Amino acid sequence: MTLDSLRKRIDALDHEILAKMAERLALCKETVQWKEDVEDTDRESALRELWAKEAQSLGLSASFAMTLLEALLAESKRLQRHK
């Protein structure tokens, strides 16, 4: 495998990651119609626990996963507030 082919695979994965985040955020925008408030601390706590476990099972750092999750939660809330 060459550096160029590795970078092409990384670029393709980056595209998939961004596409999945866009899909996730679109779904989050839809959830606002079933919620009284944008804040849902129980759901957020459950997600943090789930993400920490998933990250560990995949060999990723929990702190890295939490950084990503916090960014997704912040963007989800921003989008839900500006529906």
LOLO-847116 format. One record per atom (N, C-alpha, C): residue number from 1; atom name; x, y, z. Coordinates in nm, 2 decimals. Each point is the difference from the previous one (the first is absolute). Last residue first. Example, Ala and Ser with C-alpha at 12.3 -4.5 7.8 and 13.67 -1.06 7.14 Angstrom:
LOLO-847116
ATOM    i  at    east   north      up
ATOM    2   N    1.28   -0.22    0.71
ATOM    2  CA    0.09    0.11    0.00
ATOM    2   C   -0.08    0.11    0.08
ATOM    1   N    0.03   -0.57   -0.01
ATOM    1  CA   -0.09    0.12    0.00
ATOM    1   C    0.09    0.12    0.00
//
This chain:
LOLO-847116
ATOM    i  at    east   north      up
ATOM   83   N   -3.50    2.60    1.46
ATOM   83  CA   -0.08   -0.09   -0.09
ATOM   83   C   -0.07    0.08   -0.10
ATOM   82   N    0.35    0.08    0.37
ATOM   82  CA   -0.03    0.08   -0.12
ATOM   82   C   -0.07   -0.08   -0.10
ATOM   81   N    0.12   -0.20    0.41
ATOM   81  CA   -0.04    0.13    0.04
ATOM   81   C   -0.04    0.09   -0.12
ATOM   80   N    0.18   -0.43   -0.07
ATOM   80  CA   -0.13   -0.01    0.05
ATOM   80   C   -0.06    0.13    0.05
ATOM   79   N    0.45   -0.02   -0.16
ATOM   79  CA   -0.09   -0.02   -0.11
ATOM   79   C   -0.15   -0.01    0.05
ATOM   78   N    0.35    0.03    0.32
ATOM   78  CA    0.00    0.12   -0.08
ATOM   78   C   -0.11   -0.01   -0.11
ATOM   77   N    0.09   -0.38    0.26
ATOM   77  CA   -0.08    0.09    0.07
ATOM   77   C   -0.01    0.13   -0.07
ATOM   76   N    0.27   -0.33   -0.19
ATOM   76  CA   -0.14   -0.04    0.00
ATOM   76   C   -0.08    0.10    0.07
ATOM   75   N    0.46    0.07    0.01
ATOM   75  CA   -0.06    0.03   -0.13
ATOM   75   C   -0.14   -0.04   -0.01
ATOM   74   N    0.23   -0.12    0.39
ATOM   74  CA   -0.01    0.15   -0.01
ATOM   74   C   -0.06    0.04   -0.13
ATOM   73   N    0.09   -0.46    0.07
ATOM   73  CA   -0.11    0.05    0.08
ATOM   73   C   -0.02    0.15   -0.01
ATOM   72   N    0.37   -0.19   -0.22
ATOM   72  CA   -0.13   -0.04   -0.06
ATOM   72   C   -0.12    0.05    0.08
ATOM   71   N    0.43    0.06    0.18
ATOM   71  CA   -0.01    0.09   -0.12
ATOM   71   C   -0.14   -0.03   -0.07
ATOM   70   N    0.12   -0.27    0.36
ATOM   70  CA   -0.03    0.13    0.05
ATOM   70   C   -0.02    0.10   -0.12
ATOM   69   N    0.15   -0.44   -0.10
ATOM   69  CA   -0.14    0.00    0.05
ATOM   69   C   -0.04    0.14    0.04
ATOM   68   N    0.45   -0.07   -0.11
ATOM   68  CA   -0.08   -0.01   -0.12
ATOM   68   C   -0.15    0.01    0.04
ATOM   67   N    0.31   -0.02    0.35
ATOM   67  CA    0.02    0.13   -0.07
ATOM   67   C   -0.09    0.00   -0.13
ATOM   66   N    0.02   -0.40    0.25
ATOM   66  CA   -0.08    0.11    0.07
ATOM   66   C    0.01    0.13   -0.07
ATOM   65   N    0.26   -0.36   -0.16
ATOM   65  CA   -0.14   -0.02   -0.03
ATOM   65   C   -0.09    0.11    0.07
ATOM   64   N    0.46    0.00    0.11
ATOM   64  CA   -0.02    0.03   -0.14
ATOM   64   C   -0.15   -0.01   -0.04
ATOM   63   N    0.12   -0.15    0.42
ATOM   63  CA    0.00    0.14    0.00
ATOM   63   C   -0.01    0.06   -0.15
ATOM   62   N    0.03   -0.47    0.08
ATOM   62  CA   -0.13    0.05    0.04
ATOM   62   C    0.00    0.15    0.00
ATOM   61   N    0.31   -0.30   -0.32
ATOM   61  CA    0.00    0.06    0.13
ATOM   61   C   -0.14    0.06    0.03
ATOM   60   N    0.06   -0.44   -0.31
ATOM   60  CA    0.02    0.15   -0.01
ATOM   60   C    0.00    0.05    0.14
ATOM   59   N   -0.08   -0.46   -0.16
ATOM   59  CA    0.14    0.03    0.02
ATOM   59   C    0.03    0.15   -0.01
ATOM   58   N   -0.43   -0.25   -0.01
ATOM   58  CA    0.06    0.02   -0.13
ATOM   58   C    0.15    0.04    0.01
ATOM   57   N   -0.28   -0.06    0.38
ATOM   57  CA   -0.01   -0.13   -0.07
ATOM   57   C    0.07    0.01   -0.14
ATOM   56   N   -0.03    0.40    0.26
ATOM   56  CA    0.09   -0.10    0.07
ATOM   56   C    0.00   -0.13   -0.08
ATOM   55   N   -0.31    0.32   -0.13
ATOM   55  CA    0.14    0.05   -0.03
ATOM   55   C    0.10   -0.11    0.05
ATOM   54   N   -0.45   -0.06    0.12
ATOM   54  CA    0.02   -0.03   -0.15
ATOM   54   C    0.15    0.04   -0.04
ATOM   53   N   -0.15    0.12    0.44
ATOM   53  CA    0.01   -0.15   -0.02
ATOM   53   C    0.04   -0.04   -0.14
ATOM   52   N   -0.08    0.46    0.09
ATOM   52  CA    0.12   -0.04    0.07
ATOM   52   C    0.02   -0.16   -0.02
ATOM   51   N   -0.40    0.19   -0.17
ATOM   51  CA    0.12    0.03   -0.08
ATOM   51   C    0.13   -0.04    0.07
ATOM   50   N   -0.41   -0.06    0.24
ATOM   50  CA    0.01   -0.09   -0.12
ATOM   50   C    0.12    0.03   -0.08
ATOM   49   N   -0.08    0.29    0.36
ATOM   49  CA    0.03   -0.14    0.05
ATOM   49   C    0.02   -0.09   -0.12
ATOM   48   N   -0.15    0.43   -0.09
ATOM   48  CA    0.14    0.00    0.04
ATOM   48   C    0.04   -0.14    0.05
ATOM   47   N   -0.45    0.06   -0.12
ATOM   47  CA    0.09    0.00   -0.12
ATOM   47   C    0.15    0.00    0.04
ATOM   46   N   -0.33    0.03    0.34
ATOM   46  CA    0.00   -0.13   -0.06
ATOM   46   C    0.09   -0.01   -0.12
ATOM   45   N   -0.06    0.42    0.20
ATOM   45  CA    0.08   -0.09    0.09
ATOM   45   C    0.00   -0.14   -0.06
ATOM   44   N   -0.27    0.31   -0.22
ATOM   44  CA    0.14    0.03   -0.02
ATOM   44   C    0.09   -0.09    0.09
ATOM   43   N   -0.47   -0.03    0.04
ATOM   43  CA    0.05   -0.06   -0.13
ATOM   43   C    0.15    0.03   -0.02
ATOM   42   N   -0.20    0.19    0.38
ATOM   42  CA    0.00   -0.15    0.01
ATOM   42   C    0.05   -0.06   -0.13
ATOM   41   N   -0.06    0.47    0.02
ATOM   41  CA    0.12   -0.05    0.07
ATOM   41   C    0.00   -0.15    0.02
ATOM   40   N   -0.21    0.36   -0.34
ATOM   40  CA   -0.05   -0.13    0.05
ATOM   40   C    0.12   -0.07    0.07
ATOM   39   N   -0.16    0.51   -0.26
ATOM   39  CA    0.08   -0.07    0.10
ATOM   39   C   -0.06   -0.13    0.05
ATOM   38   N   -0.24    0.28   -0.29
ATOM   38  CA    0.12   -0.05   -0.08
ATOM   38   C    0.09   -0.07    0.10
ATOM   37   N   -0.53    0.02    0.09
ATOM   37  CA    0.12    0.08    0.01
ATOM   37   C    0.11   -0.06   -0.08
ATOM   36   N   -0.42   -0.20   -0.01
ATOM   36  CA   -0.05    0.13    0.06
ATOM   36   C    0.12    0.10    0.00
ATOM   35   N   -0.07   -0.41   -0.36
ATOM   35  CA    0.06    0.04    0.12
ATOM   35   C   -0.05    0.13    0.05
ATOM   34   N   -0.09   -0.22   -0.43
ATOM   34  CA   -0.05   -0.09    0.11
ATOM   34   C    0.05    0.03    0.14
ATOM   33   N    0.13    0.24   -0.41
ATOM   33  CA   -0.15    0.00    0.00
ATOM   33   C   -0.06   -0.09    0.11
ATOM   32   N    0.47    0.02   -0.10
ATOM   32  CA   -0.04    0.12    0.08
ATOM   32   C   -0.16    0.00    0.01
ATOM   31   N    0.28   -0.31   -0.26
ATOM   31  CA   -0.04   -0.04    0.13
ATOM   31   C   -0.06    0.11    0.08
ATOM   30   N    0.19    0.05   -0.44
ATOM   30  CA   -0.13   -0.06    0.00
ATOM   30   C   -0.05   -0.03    0.14
ATOM   29   N    0.45    0.14   -0.08
ATOM   29  CA   -0.09    0.11   -0.02
ATOM   29   C   -0.15   -0.04    0.00
ATOM   28   N    0.34   -0.33    0.03
ATOM   28  CA   -0.01    0.08    0.12
ATOM   28   C   -0.10    0.11   -0.01
ATOM   27   N    0.11   -0.25   -0.38
ATOM   27  CA   -0.09   -0.07    0.08
ATOM   27   C   -0.02    0.07    0.13
ATOM   26   N    0.32    0.17   -0.29
ATOM   26  CA   -0.13    0.02   -0.06
ATOM   26   C   -0.11   -0.07    0.09
ATOM   25   N    0.45   -0.06    0.12
ATOM   25  CA   -0.05    0.13    0.03
ATOM   25   C   -0.13    0.03   -0.06
ATOM   24   N    0.21   -0.40   -0.11
ATOM   24  CA   -0.03    0.00    0.14
ATOM   24   C   -0.06    0.13    0.04
ATOM   23   N    0.17   -0.04   -0.43
ATOM   23  CA   -0.12   -0.08    0.01
ATOM   23   C   -0.05    0.00    0.15
ATOM   22   N    0.41    0.20   -0.10
ATOM   22  CA   -0.11    0.08   -0.05
ATOM   22   C   -0.13   -0.07    0.01
ATOM   21   N    0.38   -0.23    0.13
ATOM   21  CA   -0.03    0.11    0.10
ATOM   21   C   -0.11    0.08   -0.06
ATOM   20   N    0.16   -0.33   -0.28
ATOM   20  CA   -0.08   -0.06    0.11
ATOM   20   C   -0.03    0.10    0.11
ATOM   19   N    0.27    0.13   -0.37
ATOM   19  CA   -0.13   -0.03   -0.05
ATOM   19   C   -0.09   -0.06    0.12
ATOM   18   N    0.46    0.08    0.09
ATOM   18  CA   -0.08    0.13   -0.02
ATOM   18   C   -0.14   -0.03   -0.04
ATOM   17   N    0.28   -0.37    0.02
ATOM   17  CA   -0.02    0.05    0.13
ATOM   17   C   -0.08    0.13    0.00
ATOM   16   N    0.14   -0.18   -0.41
ATOM   16  CA   -0.10   -0.09    0.06
ATOM   16   C   -0.04    0.06    0.14
ATOM   15   N    0.36    0.20   -0.22
ATOM   15  CA   -0.12    0.03   -0.07
ATOM   15   C   -0.12   -0.08    0.06
ATOM   14   N    0.43   -0.10    0.15
ATOM   14  CA   -0.04    0.13    0.05
ATOM   14   C   -0.13    0.04   -0.06
ATOM   13   N    0.19   -0.39   -0.16
ATOM   13  CA   -0.06   -0.02    0.13
ATOM   13   C   -0.04    0.13    0.06
ATOM   12   N    0.23    0.02   -0.41
ATOM   12  CA   -0.13   -0.07   -0.02
ATOM   12   C   -0.07   -0.02    0.14
ATOM   11   N    0.44    0.16    0.00
ATOM   11  CA   -0.09    0.11   -0.05
ATOM   11   C   -0.14   -0.06   -0.02
ATOM   10   N    0.34   -0.30    0.13
ATOM   10  CA   -0.03    0.09    0.11
ATOM   10   C   -0.10    0.11   -0.05
ATOM    9   N    0.17   -0.29   -0.32
ATOM    9  CA   -0.09   -0.07    0.09
ATOM    9   C   -0.05    0.08    0.11
ATOM    8   N    0.33    0.18   -0.28
ATOM    8  CA   -0.13   -0.01   -0.07
ATOM    8   C   -0.10   -0.07    0.08
ATOM    7   N    0.44    0.02    0.16
ATOM    7  CA   -0.07    0.13    0.01
ATOM    7   C   -0.13    0.00   -0.07
ATOM    6   N    0.27   -0.38   -0.04
ATOM    6  CA   -0.05    0.01    0.14
ATOM    6   C   -0.08    0.13    0.02
ATOM    5   N    0.22   -0.07   -0.41
ATOM    5  CA   -0.12   -0.09    0.01
ATOM    5   C   -0.06    0.01    0.14
ATOM    4   N    0.40    0.23   -0.08
ATOM    4  CA   -0.11    0.06   -0.08
ATOM    4   C   -0.13   -0.08    0.02
ATOM    3   N    0.41   -0.16    0.18
ATOM    3  CA   -0.05    0.11    0.08
ATOM    3   C   -0.13    0.06   -0.07
ATOM    2   N    0.08   -0.51   -0.11
ATOM    2  CA    0.08    0.13    0.00
ATOM    2   C   -0.06    0.11    0.08
ATOM    1   N    0.02   -0.58    0.00
ATOM    1  CA   -0.09    0.12    0.00
ATOM    1   C    0.09    0.12    0.00
//
